[in-house]
């Protein structure tokens, strides 16, 4: 398992973030919490940006974001170079996001993913390696697109 992740959420993802953070820490994963730190209403782009910037800048190899649907966090995170944020509602999507897309940020929607499923999704996502092969060519294409922006 990747032993270091940064995690962030908005108010709607706060409760799930707290639960999965505790689970990860108990599993031996070093977790940096980028906020929010309560369930008081806040704006998701602030926390999605913090996590994505830490991954984009190389401070963390992997990050986890949680909001109500996961859509907003995905949009924000994927604005940064080198970020491949994948919104996953089940374990198979998480596995394929790693195996085929080398995703480096897992995005969960608390509306769709409850605690038990979130733990399974995260475990699979953290333990699945990138397959490379034909998929590496596609990632190189993404890198070229990023450079053109």
C-alpha positions, 0 to 999 in steps of 0.5 A: 500500500502507498504509505503517504496520501494527502486528503481533503474534503468540503463540508459534505465530505467531511464525515466520510473523510474523517472515517477513512482518514482514521482507517488509513492511519490505523492501516499504517498510512501517513495521512496529511489532512488538507481540510476542511476541519468541520461540517460547516458550509465551505467551498470545495475548490479551496480544498480540491486545489490544496490536494491537487497542488500537492500532487501536481507539485510532487509533494505527494504521489497520491491524494484523495478528495471527497465532496457530495457528488465528487464532480466538482472536486474532479473538475478542480483537480484536473485543472492542474498539470500532472493530475489525473483525478478519477471519480470512482463510485465502485472498486472496479472503477478505482482499479481501472483508474490505476491500472489503465490511467495511472490516476493519482487522485481518487475522488469520492462522492459521499452521496454515492459512496458510503464508509464500507465501500469507500474503504474497499475502493481506497484499498484497491486504489492504493494497492493497484499498480499502473499496467503501462504497456499501451496505456503509457502511450496514452499518458504521454499524449496527455502530457503533450496536451498539458504542455500545449496549454 
